[in-house]
Amino acid sequence: MWLESVGILVEIDIPGDIRAFIDEVVDSFVMWDLLVFCSKKTSEVETLSHAAQLLGRGTEEIMKPAQKLEKLGLIVFEKRMNGETLCRLNRKSKKFPALERFWAFNESQENRLRILSYLLQKKIR
């Protein structure tokens, strides 16, 4: 992050594997919210509209991040016979262990501030 008053680049202390996960997956604050939400609902299946409601966001806001998580193999969409689409975490994904490490890193307020600073440095919105 450039400190505007002195023009110095400040390195944010985030472990390399967590930084790599953030760089690959977290492209918005909505994505970060969705990932943290998933950490609290690891064994549950949700509709996107219900997940959005619980996050205080519109369904359309979380659709793109959810689709990216599906493309990365971290969640799976399932169609019900009544037409509802459910999503659940894919524990068999090769990326699931990295997601779990990301969740563990998020448990500390200090680490969340590090992530926030890093995302702001990357101009993520």
MARMARTI-964412 format. One record per residue (C-alpha): residue number from 1; x, y, z. Coordinates in pm, whole numbers, padded with zeros to 5 digits. Last residue first. Example, Ala and Ser with C-alpha at 12.3 -4.5 7.8 and 13.67 -1.06 7.14 Angstrom:
<site pos="2" X="01367" Y="-00106" Z="00714"/>
<site pos="1" X="01230" Y="-00450" Z="00780"/>
END
This chain:
<site pos="125" X="-01455" Y="-00304" Z="-00399"/>
<site pos="124" X="-01101" Y="-00431" Z="-00453"/>
<site pos="123" X="-00842" Y="-00156" Z="-00503"/>
<site pos="122" X="-00553" Y="-00404" Z="-00454"/>
<site pos="121" X="-00441" Y="-00196" Z="-00156"/>
<site pos="120" X="-00801" Y="-00203" Z="-00032"/>
<site pos="119" X="-00794" Y="-00583" Z="-00051"/>
<site pos="118" X="-00465" Y="-00596" Z="00139"/>
<site pos="117" X="-00586" Y="-00358" Z="00407"/>
<site pos="116" X="-00906" Y="-00561" Z="00451"/>
<site pos="115" X="-00709" Y="-00885" Z="00466"/>
<site pos="114" X="-00481" Y="-00741" Z="00734"/>
<site pos="113" X="-00782" Y="-00610" Z="00924"/>
<site pos="112" X="-00934" Y="-00959" Z="00908"/>
<site pos="111" X="-00605" Y="-01092" Z="01044"/>
<site pos="110" X="-00621" Y="-00859" Z="01346"/>
<site pos="109" X="-00983" Y="-00959" Z="01405"/>
<site pos="108" X="-00875" Y="-01324" Z="01421"/>
<site pos="107" X="-01102" Y="-01595" Z="01282"/>
<site pos="106" X="-01027" Y="-01493" Z="00924"/>
<site pos="105" X="-00702" Y="-01694" Z="00919"/>
<site pos="104" X="-00902" Y="-02008" Z="01004"/>
<site pos="103" X="-01141" Y="-01936" Z="00715"/>
<site pos="102" X="-00849" Y="-01888" Z="00473"/>
<site pos="101" X="-00695" Y="-02216" Z="00594"/>
<site pos="100" X="-01030" Y="-02388" Z="00530"/>
<site pos="99" X="-01048" Y="-02236" Z="00182"/>
<site pos="98" X="-00696" Y="-02361" Z="00107"/>
<site pos="97" X="-00804" Y="-02713" Z="00216"/>
<site pos="96" X="-01111" Y="-02683" Z="-00014"/>
<site pos="95" X="-00908" Y="-02596" Z="-00325"/>
<site pos="94" X="-00872" Y="-02956" Z="-00444"/>
<site pos="93" X="-01251" Y="-02978" Z="-00417"/>
<site pos="92" X="-01388" Y="-03280" Z="-00232"/>
<site pos="91" X="-01548" Y="-03062" Z="00037"/>
<site pos="90" X="-01773" Y="-02906" Z="-00227"/>
<site pos="89" X="-01979" Y="-02653" Z="-00036"/>
<site pos="88" X="-02349" Y="-02648" Z="-00109"/>
<site pos="87" X="-02576" Y="-02459" Z="-00343"/>
<site pos="86" X="-02944" Y="-02500" Z="-00405"/>
<site pos="85" X="-03139" Y="-02405" Z="-00715"/>
<site pos="84" X="-03515" Y="-02416" Z="-00683"/>
<site pos="83" X="-03705" Y="-02554" Z="-00982"/>
<site pos="82" X="-03950" Y="-02766" Z="-00782"/>
<site pos="81" X="-03754" Y="-03078" Z="-00884"/>
<site pos="80" X="-03448" Y="-02935" Z="-00716"/>
<site pos="79" X="-03148" Y="-02811" Z="-00912"/>
<site pos="78" X="-02807" Y="-02852" Z="-00748"/>
<site pos="77" X="-02527" Y="-02596" Z="-00760"/>
<site pos="76" X="-02187" Y="-02708" Z="-00632"/>
<site pos="75" X="-01944" Y="-02496" Z="-00439"/>
<site pos="74" X="-01564" Y="-02482" Z="-00419"/>
<site pos="73" X="-01501" Y="-02614" Z="-00770"/>
<site pos="72" X="-01333" Y="-02298" Z="-00897"/>
<site pos="71" X="-01614" Y="-02259" Z="-01152"/>
<site pos="70" X="-01868" Y="-02301" Z="-00870"/>
<site pos="69" X="-01691" Y="-02038" Z="-00662"/>
<site pos="68" X="-01698" Y="-01806" Z="-00965"/>
<site pos="67" X="-02070" Y="-01869" Z="-01007"/>
<site pos="66" X="-02125" Y="-01784" Z="-00640"/>
<site pos="65" X="-01928" Y="-01459" Z="-00681"/>
<site pos="64" X="-02142" Y="-01366" Z="-00987"/>
<site pos="63" X="-02473" Y="-01454" Z="-00818"/>
<site pos="62" X="-02400" Y="-01275" Z="-00491"/>
<site pos="61" X="-02511" Y="-00929" Z="-00598"/>
<site pos="60" X="-02803" Y="-01061" Z="-00807"/>
<site pos="59" X="-02949" Y="-01223" Z="-00496"/>
<site pos="58" X="-02954" Y="-00886" Z="-00321"/>
<site pos="57" X="-02753" Y="-00836" Z="-00006"/>
<site pos="56" X="-02820" Y="-00841" Z="00368"/>
<site pos="55" X="-02600" Y="-01147" Z="00412"/>
<site pos="54" X="-02893" Y="-01355" Z="00541"/>
<site pos="53" X="-03103" Y="-01238" Z="00245"/>
<site pos="52" X="-02825" Y="-01322" Z="00001"/>
<site pos="51" X="-02794" Y="-01673" Z="00148"/>
<site pos="50" X="-03171" Y="-01715" Z="00120"/>
<site pos="49" X="-03170" Y="-01600" Z="-00243"/>
<site pos="48" X="-02872" Y="-01820" Z="-00324"/>
<site pos="47" X="-03057" Y="-02125" Z="-00195"/>
<site pos="46" X="-02884" Y="-02295" Z="00091"/>
<site pos="45" X="-02743" Y="-02637" Z="00178"/>
<site pos="44" X="-02594" Y="-02676" Z="00522"/>
<site pos="43" X="-02286" Y="-02858" Z="00651"/>
<site pos="42" X="-02038" Y="-02574" Z="00619"/>
<site pos="41" X="-02281" Y="-02294" Z="00705"/>
<site pos="40" X="-02063" Y="-02068" Z="00921"/>
<site pos="39" X="-01765" Y="-02094" Z="00686"/>
<site pos="38" X="-01999" Y="-02039" Z="00392"/>
<site pos="37" X="-02092" Y="-01696" Z="00531"/>
<site pos="36" X="-01720" Y="-01610" Z="00550"/>
<site pos="35" X="-01682" Y="-01704" Z="00184"/>
<site pos="34" X="-01993" Y="-01505" Z="00085"/>
<site pos="33" X="-01877" Y="-01195" Z="00270"/>
<site pos="32" X="-01532" Y="-01217" Z="00102"/>
<site pos="31" X="-01700" Y="-01259" Z="-00236"/>
<site pos="30" X="-01920" Y="-00954" Z="-00170"/>
<site pos="29" X="-01607" Y="-00761" Z="-00072"/>
<site pos="28" X="-01479" Y="-00828" Z="-00420"/>
<site pos="27" X="-01217" Y="-01029" Z="-00614"/>
<site pos="26" X="-01141" Y="-01285" Z="-00345"/>
<site pos="25" X="-01058" Y="-01609" Z="-00527"/>
<site pos="24" X="-00716" Y="-01614" Z="-00692"/>
<site pos="23" X="-00543" Y="-01329" Z="-00513"/>
<site pos="22" X="-00707" Y="-01419" Z="-00181"/>
<site pos="21" X="-00595" Y="-01782" Z="-00214"/>
<site pos="20" X="-00240" Y="-01675" Z="-00303"/>
<site pos="19" X="-00232" Y="-01436" Z="-00004"/>
<site pos="18" X="-00350" Y="-01718" Z="00225"/>
<site pos="17" X="-00076" Y="-01948" Z="00093"/>
<site pos="16" X="00186" Y="-01675" Z="00125"/>
<site pos="15" X="00106" Y="-01581" Z="00485"/>
<site pos="14" X="-00032" Y="-01227" Z="00523"/>
<site pos="13" X="00183" Y="-00947" Z="00667"/>
<site pos="12" X="00095" Y="-00642" Z="00459"/>
<site pos="11" X="00399" Y="-00493" Z="00287"/>
<site pos="10" X="00404" Y="-00113" Z="00302"/>
<site pos="9" X="00515" Y="00074" Z="-00012"/>
<site pos="8" X="00639" Y="00421" Z="00078"/>
<site pos="7" X="00532" Y="00739" Z="-00104"/>
<site pos="6" X="00569" Y="00968" Z="00200"/>
<site pos="5" X="00228" Y="01132" Z="00243"/>
<site pos="4" X="00048" Y="00895" Z="00010"/>
<site pos="3" X="00141" Y="00582" Z="00195"/>
<site pos="2" X="00143" Y="00338" Z="-00092"/>
<site pos="1" X="00000" Y="00000" Z="00000"/>
END
